[in-house]
């Protein structure tokens, strides 16, 4: 297998690095870091010296690009295979004291065509776990600049079932009331998700948390790190 090199376009130091450890030192914790792995030094140099993405394709300042592709996480048979999606996104939320404790959310976005991975994450001083799960999904659905095919992997049944079991549709038909007549919790976030969902073609997958699925674990780590900032 050809030796991999890493090009850092935005980091503590920019240039070509021959090991992941060297690259990681330049980008880990650096807001707005941009980097990518290559097996061809000429391609790495071309990317390093190339222009920015076309207008409308710029990413958030908290984005971190990781030179990896998502690994299969479950024996699912999605309506659209991940290889045919535009984006594969893992999301997670965390709350250190639920409810009303500090929390964080994270989304790890892989652009299937290029293999580029972007990490998005933010926190809140007082929130709930479910609000963080929904906030991660909002970030995931907001990431593509144009209508796209998206696979979302989540360990939140609350998020997944809201779409796949028709909860959201029922809540809307009852004027944002649950079957027992009580108001839907987190209505503000569900309304945002509903609008974003109409824009894209989205396939939801549930994954079991804390069982070693790489990108799910990465989301968990990022979400908890954001929550810890408010300790």
C-alpha positions in Angstrom: 0.0 0.0 0.0 1.4 3.5 -0.9 2.6 5.5 2.1 0.1 8.1 3.1 1.0 11.8 3.5 -1.1 14.6 5.0 -1.6 18.1 3.6 -2.6 20.8 6.2 -4.1 23.9 4.6 -5.2 25.5 7.9 -3.5 24.7 11.2 -0.7 25.7 13.5 1.7 25.0 10.7 0.7 24.4 7.1 2.4 22.1 4.6 2.9 18.4 3.9 3.4 15.9 6.8 4.5 12.3 6.4 2.9 10.9 9.5 -0.5 11.3 11.2 1.1 12.2 14.5 2.8 15.2 12.9 -0.3 16.2 11.2 -2.4 15.8 14.3 -0.1 18.2 16.2 -1.0 21.0 13.7 -4.7 20.5 13.7 -5.9 19.0 16.9 -7.9 21.6 18.8 -7.3 24.2 16.1 -10.5 26.0 15.2 -11.2 25.9 11.5 -8.5 23.3 10.8 -8.5 21.9 7.2 -6.5 18.9 6.2 -6.7 15.8 4.0 -4.8 12.5 3.6 -3.3 11.5 0.2 -1.3 8.5 -1.2 0.2 10.7 -3.9 2.5 13.6 -3.0 1.6 15.5 -6.2 -2.1 15.4 -5.4 -1.3 16.5 -1.8 0.6 19.5 -3.1 -2.1 20.4 -5.7 -4.7 20.3 -2.9 -2.5 22.3 -0.6 -1.9 25.0 -3.2 -5.4 24.9 -4.7 -8.2 27.4 -4.3 -11.1 27.3 -1.9 -14.4 25.5 -2.6 -16.8 27.2 -4.9 -19.1 29.9 -3.4 -21.8 28.3 -1.2 -19.5 25.4 -0.2 -17.6 27.0 2.7 -17.8 25.2 6.0 -18.3 26.3 9.6 -15.3 27.7 11.5 -15.5 24.8 14.1 -15.1 22.2 11.3 -12.2 19.8 11.5 -11.4 17.5 8.5 -10.2 14.0 9.2 -8.5 11.9 6.5 -10.7 8.8 6.9 -13.8 7.2 5.6 -16.6 5.8 7.8 -16.5 2.1 8.5 -19.6 -0.1 8.2 -21.2 0.0 11.6 -24.2 -2.4 11.4 -25.6 -5.0 9.0 -28.3 -2.7 7.7 -30.0 -2.8 4.3 -30.7 0.9 3.7 -33.0 2.1 1.0 -29.9 3.9 -0.5 -26.5 2.3 0.2 -24.0 4.6 1.9 -21.8 4.5 -1.2 -24.6 6.1 -3.2 -25.3 8.9 -0.7 -23.9 12.4 -0.9 -23.1 12.5 2.8 -22.9 10.0 5.6 -23.2 11.7 9.0 -22.9 10.4 12.5 -24.5 12.4 15.3 -24.6 12.3 19.1 -25.7 14.4 22.1 -24.5 14.5 25.7 -25.7 16.0 28.9 -23.6 15.7 32.0 -26.6 16.2 34.3 -30.0 15.5 32.7 -32.1 17.6 32.6 -30.7 21.2 33.0 -27.1 20.3 33.1 -24.2 21.3 30.7 -24.4 19.5 27.4 -22.9 19.2 24.0 -23.6 17.9 20.6 -21.5 16.6 17.7 -21.8 15.6 14.0 -19.1 13.9 12.0 -19.9 14.5 8.3 -18.3 12.5 5.5 -18.7 13.7 1.9 -18.9 10.4 0.1 -17.5 11.7 -3.3 -14.3 13.1 -1.8 -13.9 11.2 1.4 -13.4 14.5 3.3 -14.7 14.4 6.9 -15.8 17.4 8.8 -16.4 17.5 12.6 -19.0 20.0 13.9 -19.6 20.4 17.7 -20.9 23.0 20.2 -22.1 23.0 23.8 -24.7 24.6 26.1 -24.5 25.4 29.8 -28.0 24.2 30.6 -29.9 21.7 28.4 -31.1 18.1 28.1 -29.8 15.1 26.4 -32.7 15.0 23.9 -32.1 18.7 22.9 -28.5 17.9 22.3 -29.4 14.9 20.1 -31.8 17.0 18.1 -29.3 19.9 17.8 -26.7 17.5 16.4 -29.2 16.4 13.7 -30.0 20.0 12.9 -26.3 20.7 12.3 -26.1 17.5 10.2 -29.1 18.4 8.0 -27.9 22.0 7.7 -24.4 21.1 6.5 -25.0 20.4 2.8 -25.3 23.6 0.8 -27.8 22.1 -1.7 -30.5 19.4 -1.5 -28.6 16.1 -1.0 -28.9 12.4 -0.2 -27.9 11.9 3.4 -27.5 8.9 5.7 -27.7 9.8 9.3 -26.5 7.4 12.0 -27.6 8.0 15.5 -27.8 6.2 18.8 -31.0 8.2 19.7 -34.2 6.3 19.3 -36.0 9.6 20.1 -34.5 11.3 17.0 -34.8 8.3 14.7 -38.3 7.3 15.7 -39.5 10.9 15.3 -39.1 10.4 11.6 -39.3 6.7 10.9 -42.3 5.9 13.1 -44.4 8.9 12.0 -44.3 10.7 15.4 -43.4 14.0 13.7 -46.2 13.7 11.2 -48.7 12.9 14.0 -47.6 15.8 16.2 -48.0 18.2 13.3 -51.5 16.9 12.5 -52.6 17.5 16.1 -51.2 21.0 16.2 -47.9 20.0 17.9 -49.7 18.0 20.6 -48.9 14.4 21.7 -51.5 11.7 21.8 -52.3 12.6 25.4 -53.0 16.2 24.5 -49.8 17.6 26.1 -47.5 19.9 24.1 -44.7 18.2 22.2 -41.4 18.7 24.0 -38.6 20.4 22.1 -41.1 21.7 19.6 -38.7 24.5 18.5 -36.1 22.0 17.5 -38.5 19.5 15.9 -39.9 22.4 13.7 -36.4 23.2 12.5 -35.8 19.5 11.7 -39.1 19.2 9.9 -38.1 22.1 7.6 -34.6 20.7 6.9 -36.0 17.2 6.4 -38.2 18.4 3.5 -35.1 19.8 1.8 -33.1 16.5 1.6 -33.5 12.8 0.9 -32.6 11.3 4.3 -32.1 7.8 5.5 -32.0 7.2 9.2 -30.0 4.4 10.9 -29.9 3.5 14.6 -26.6 2.3 16.1 -26.0 1.1 19.6 -23.9 3.5 21.6 -20.7 2.8 23.4 -19.9 -0.5 21.6 -16.8 0.7 19.7 -18.3 2.0 16.5 -15.6 4.5 15.5 -17.5 7.5 14.3 -20.2 7.1 17.0 -17.5 7.0 19.6 -15.9 10.1 18.1 -19.2 12.0 18.2 -19.6 11.0 21.9 -16.1 12.2 22.7 -16.6 15.6 21.0 -20.1 16.1 22.5 -18.8 15.3 26.0 -15.8 17.6 25.5 -18.1 20.5 24.7 -20.2 19.8 27.8 -17.1 19.7 30.0 -16.3 23.3 29.0 -19.2 24.4 31.2 -18.1 22.4 34.3 
